[in-house]
Amino acid sequence: MLTDRQNKILKLIIERYIKDPIPVGSKVISKILNCSSATVRNDMGELEHQGLLEKTHTSSGRIPSEEGYRYYVDNLMELKKMNAEDMLKLQIVFRNQQLAISDVITKSLQVISDMTNYTAVVLGGASHENLLKQIEVVPIDDVSMIVIIVTDKGHVEHKNIHLEDVSMEEVKKTVNLINNLISGTPIDEVSRKLEFEVKPIIGNYVKQHEQLYNAFYHVFSDFTNQEVNVMGRSKMLEQPEFSSNIDRVKNVFSKLEDPELLQNITEDDENNIKVYIGKENNIDRDVTVIQTKYKKDGEEGTIAVIGPKRMEYDRVVNMLEFIKENIER
């Protein structure tokens, strides 16, 4: 259990270190708290003993430990109102009526990445609540066509496909078969239903069934697979923790390039904002991941910000809260 003064000292050290990654000494803190350096040194020693601060080899000052950041987020962080500049930049995105909601989400996370110099991630996926209403096909030429997928929530996706030596009549038969058999199926179950209900019988109705089945299966697989959008990967280079350590940069970059690894961000099922510091996250122990889920018109996804453990926690949490509220409004 920390004393009130120890709480104040820890909070001051963390917030100063977040702004400027230089070890914090007792003289700086003693001036702010108007007490002796010896008193502050004793408390800093106790905070170090409890694993909340660390002493570097190059300075007599202290820096926060991973456990210190965790204690700060859980007990000391004060969520202030978002500043006017941050709010205005995000409001401009949400007020753009010409943007689809998926574009709004991506652009708002790009704004966060630009303002904070952190990496932002959007993971979107079709939910169980979103049902397939129908598919349609629009011919472009003899071998190319657009497949349009419509859900019961009004969500529309389209994809170009190419079919060699397949008549439009055969395509229409396939479309009718799919609409008759799997209309009303949750989007995340469509691929499985195609595999087990359409594939065994399509040969009875369609001559070029193998080429047609594969084409439509890939269309639905692309639609139902979770999208991963990453903004600001290079922002990590602007953080002192990484810019001075090439091996650390390479390691983090390789993980930010791995879609399967990034999808691990969505493992948490809760709908509030979560902060995963260092070893707590599934990406890399040198970073912090702040994330939240969103739901909109039957679809759900995850938005996250990835940065150094020396992150502006209160600012990022406020921004994600603002985006989540505006998405779900």
VOGU-3710 file (C-alpha; in Angstrom, 3 decimals, decimal comma):
1> mltdrqnkil> 0,000/0,000/0,000  1,517/3,328/-1,047  1,334/6,511/0,970  -0,239/9,617/-0,532  3,203/11,126/-1,098  4,493/7,979/-2,784  1,462/8,010/-5,094  2,186/11,633/-5,979  5,869/10,900/-6,590  5,121/7,899/-8,804
11> kliieryikd> 2,515/9,845/-10,783  4,884/12,783/-11,289  7,761/10,552/-12,418  5,598/8,629/-14,898  3,964/11,722/-16,387  7,287/13,538/-16,729  8,922/10,452/-18,275  6,045/10,077/-20,752  6,668/13,619/-21,982  10,455/13,384/-21,958
21> pipvgskvis> 12,201/9,992/-21,678  14,912/11,121/-19,300  15,331/9,532/-15,839  13,758/11,696/-13,153  15,810/12,710/-10,120  14,752/13,546/-6,577  15,621/17,254/-6,871  13,015/17,798/-9,593  10,303/16,081/-7,545  11,260/17,750/-4,265
31> kilncssatv> 10,824/21,196/-5,808  7,361/20,307/-7,089  6,216/18,754/-3,796  8,053/21,289/-1,652  9,839/18,712/0,496  13,459/17,645/1,006  15,403/15,654/-1,575  16,251/13,125/1,129  12,566/12,453/1,779  11,886/12,016/-1,927
41> rndmgelehq> 14,916/9,722/-2,331  13,649/7,512/0,469  10,216/7,238/-1,138  11,740/6,624/-4,570  13,836/3,852/-3,015  10,688/2,277/-1,583  8,909/2,558/-4,951  11,904/0,851/-6,563  11,842/-1,855/-3,884  8,172/-2,508/-4,706
51> gllekthtss> 9,028/-2,872/-8,401  7,247/0,295/-9,567  10,391/2,252/-10,485  13,728/1,254/-11,984  17,158/2,814/-11,684  19,193/3,150/-14,853  22,940/2,586/-15,023  23,622/5,974/-16,585  21,778/8,215/-14,139  20,826/8,542/-10,498
61> gripseegyr> 17,241/9,204/-11,560  14,448/6,647/-11,851  12,197/5,528/-14,692  8,853/3,701/-14,504  8,839/-0,085/-14,632  6,197/-2,088/-16,465  4,496/-2,679/-13,100  4,690/1,053/-12,445  2,794/1,839/-15,625  0,208/-0,781/-14,687
71> yyvdnlmelk> -0,257/0,764/-11,239  -0,513/4,219/-12,831  -3,246/3,151/-15,279  -5,227/1,315/-12,601  -4,902/3,798/-9,743  -3,416/7,174/-10,660  -4,382/8,088/-14,230  -6,867/10,948/-14,494  -8,978/11,042/-17,639  -9,264/14,645/-18,688
81> kmnaedmlkl> -11,530/16,039/-21,372  -10,116/15,712/-24,857  -8,377/18,900/-25,924  -10,104/21,083/-28,503  -7,585/20,433/-31,302  -7,832/16,635/-31,028  -11,626/16,748/-30,889  -11,937/19,085/-33,882  -9,755/16,896/-36,110  -11,795/13,804/-35,268
91> qivfrnqqla> -15,132/15,610/-35,593  -14,226/16,673/-39,148  -13,919/12,986/-40,091  -17,207/11,957/-38,473  -19,101/14,880/-39,998  -18,139/13,882/-43,534  -21,451/12,452/-44,761  -19,891/11,160/-47,985  -17,743/8,563/-46,199  -18,890/5,005/-45,521
101> isdvitkslq> -18,589/3,998/-41,862  -15,606/1,727/-42,641  -13,776/4,693/-44,192  -14,707/6,915/-41,240  -13,205/4,396/-38,817  -10,010/4,040/-40,840  -9,565/7,792/-41,329  -10,233/8,543/-37,657  -7,532/6,041/-36,631  -5,179/7,611/-39,186
111> visdmtnyta> -5,818/10,970/-37,495  -4,962/9,445/-34,105  -1,759/7,957/-35,518  -0,730/11,311/-36,988  -1,503/13,232/-33,788  0,158/10,826/-31,361  2,979/9,318/-33,441  1,750/5,861/-32,482  0,614/2,982/-34,692  -3,145/2,512/-35,104
121> vvlggashen> -4,934/-0,699/-36,099  -8,470/-1,373/-37,309  -9,698/-4,950/-37,313  -13,119/-5,277/-38,882  -15,172/-8,399/-39,256  -18,631/-9,511/-40,256  -20,596/-10,533/-37,203  -22,939/-13,433/-36,587  -25,839/-10,961/-36,539  -25,247/-9,895/-40,162
131> llkqievvpi> -27,126/-12,249/-42,488  -26,623/-12,816/-46,186  -29,606/-11,400/-48,056  -28,566/-12,164/-51,622  -25,798/-12,087/-54,183  -26,008/-10,537/-57,622  -23,715/-10,622/-60,652  -23,107/-7,803/-63,127  -21,201/-8,758/-66,337  -18,360/-6,477/-67,445
141> ddvsmiviiv> -17,208/-8,390/-70,514  -16,982/-11,999/-71,701  -14,676/-13,098/-68,867  -15,094/-10,469/-66,141  -17,968/-9,697/-63,816  -18,736/-8,047/-60,498  -20,180/-10,129/-57,680  -22,290/-8,022/-55,308  -22,990/-9,290/-51,783  -25,889/-7,721/-49,867
151> tdkghvehkn> -26,644/-8,318/-46,172  -29,912/-7,894/-44,314  -28,440/-4,808/-42,587  -27,940/-3,093/-45,931  -24,188/-3,662/-46,026  -22,953/-4,074/-49,615  -19,618/-5,475/-50,780  -18,450/-6,213/-54,303  -15,567/-8,073/-55,883  -14,376/-8,585/-59,453
161> ihledvsmee> -13,969/-12,156/-60,700  -12,699/-13,666/-63,952  -14,146/-16,845/-65,458  -12,740/-18,427/-68,615  -15,124/-20,256/-70,996  -18,117/-20,056/-68,664  -21,496/-18,989/-70,020  -23,600/-16,354/-68,304  -26,378/-18,922/-68,064  -24,154/-21,145/-65,915
171> vkktvnlinn> -23,238/-18,168/-63,735  -26,932/-17,363/-63,201  -27,647/-20,977/-62,231  -24,877/-20,812/-59,632  -26,169/-17,508/-58,254  -29,699/-18,888/-57,966  -28,456/-22,029/-56,231  -26,450/-20,028/-53,697  -29,314/-17,601/-53,036  -31,789/-20,458/-52,565
181> lisgtpidev> -29,563/-22,479/-50,229  -27,742/-19,945/-48,083  -29,803/-16,749/-48,071  -30,431/-15,847/-44,417  -27,164/-17,464/-43,264  -24,958/-15,480/-40,838  -22,058/-14,000/-42,790  -19,448/-15,738/-40,671  -21,004/-19,131/-41,505  -21,374/-18,694/-45,270
191> srklefevkp> -18,041/-20,266/-46,246  -18,750/-23,364/-44,148  -22,241/-23,702/-45,619  -20,872/-23,404/-49,149  -18,389/-26,167/-48,381  -20,885/-28,617/-46,891  -24,196/-27,804/-48,586  -23,479/-26,239/-51,973  -20,294/-28,027/-53,049  -21,737/-31,589/-52,830
201> iignyvkqhe> -24,669/-30,800/-55,159  -23,562/-27,979/-57,487  -22,345/-30,531/-60,059  -25,952/-31,693/-60,533  -26,975/-28,249/-61,810  -23,923/-26,575/-63,332  -21,515/-27,927/-65,955  -18,438/-25,863/-65,097  -19,199/-26,331/-61,411  -15,616/-26,571/-60,168
211> qlynafyhvf> -14,480/-23,228/-61,596  -17,699/-21,501/-60,534  -17,719/-22,937/-57,026  -14,080/-21,937/-56,441  -14,711/-18,406/-57,694  -17,705/-17,795/-55,412  -16,061/-19,524/-52,459  -13,081/-17,143/-52,706  -15,418/-14,157/-52,955  -17,119/-15,095/-49,685
221> sdftnqevnv> -13,849/-16,024/-47,993  -12,410/-12,599/-48,776  -15,601/-10,937/-47,535  -15,878/-12,834/-44,263  -12,174/-12,880/-43,362  -11,268/-10,176/-40,931  -9,697/-7,097/-42,452  -6,574/-5,680/-40,861  -5,684/-2,041/-41,537  -2,504/-0,669/-39,980
231> mgrskmleqp> -1,753/3,054/-39,954  1,563/4,583/-38,992  3,881/1,584/-38,783  6,839/3,932/-39,296  5,763/6,018/-36,289  7,681/3,568/-34,123  10,880/5,009/-35,596  10,032/8,356/-34,005  10,006/6,872/-30,506  13,391/7,037/-28,689
241> efssnidrvk> 12,912/3,513/-27,283  13,035/2,098/-30,798  15,019/4,602/-32,870  18,147/3,891/-30,803  17,845/0,108/-31,078  17,783/-1,341/-34,597  17,116/-4,912/-33,459  14,127/-3,776/-31,404  12,742/-1,814/-34,378  13,113/-4,787/-36,720
251> nvfskledpe> 11,385/-7,061/-34,230  8,400/-4,760/-33,718  8,119/-3,962/-37,448  8,003/-7,648/-38,348  5,125/-8,137/-35,918  3,200/-5,137/-37,260  3,499/-6,720/-40,725  1,921/-9,994/-39,537  -1,915/-9,916/-39,982  -2,417/-13,168/-38,076
261> llqnitedde> -0,499/-11,845/-35,096  -2,412/-8,549/-35,153  -5,703/-10,433/-35,130  -4,756/-11,631/-31,632  -5,662/-8,121/-30,494  -9,336/-9,140/-30,706  -9,105/-12,000/-28,194  -10,717/-9,960/-25,428  -14,534/-10,206/-25,602  -15,323/-7,244/-23,391
271> nnikvyigke> -16,656/-4,084/-24,982  -14,863/-1,466/-22,868  -11,417/0,030/-23,363  -8,549/-2,229/-22,320  -4,888/-1,390/-21,738  -2,300/-4,158/-22,220  1,205/-3,172/-21,128  4,326/-5,064/-22,185  4,053/-8,764/-21,435  0,263/-8,444/-21,004
281> nnidrdvtvi> -0,340/-8,027/-24,766  -0,125/-10,542/-27,601  2,033/-8,378/-29,874  5,355/-7,532/-28,221  6,554/-7,018/-24,663  8,213/-3,703/-25,618  4,889/-2,051/-26,516  1,539/-1,124/-25,013  -1,743/-1,922/-26,777  -4,847/0,113/-25,975
291> qtkykkdgee> -7,954/-1,286/-27,630  -11,715/-1,412/-27,668  -14,428/-3,197/-29,621  -17,215/-1,433/-31,506  -20,587/-2,551/-32,827  -22,523/-0,883/-35,612  -25,590/-2,178/-37,511  -24,874/-5,805/-36,690  -21,164/-5,590/-37,513  -18,367/-5,461/-35,024
301> gtiavigpkr> -14,669/-4,832/-35,048  -11,746/-3,689/-32,944  -9,782/-0,447/-32,934  -6,407/-0,244/-31,223  -3,411/2,007/-30,722  0,063/0,505/-30,327  2,943/2,501/-28,924  5,810/2,393/-26,455  5,101/1,608/-22,817  5,910/5,303/-22,308
311> meydrvvnml> 2,570/6,166/-23,899  0,175/9,059/-23,290  -2,345/6,685/-21,738  -4,994/9,231/-20,768  -4,955/10,926/-24,182  -5,218/7,682/-26,165  -7,992/6,297/-23,951  -9,959/9,540/-24,452  -9,516/9,380/-28,228  -10,618/5,754/-28,506
321> efikenier> -13,608/6,465/-26,269  -14,590/9,371/-28,534  -14,294/7,253/-31,697  -16,212/4,334/-30,196  -19,074/6,596/-29,090  -19,306/8,258/-32,507  -19,210/4,932/-34,383  -22,011/3,470/-32,283  -24,136/6,618/-32,223
//
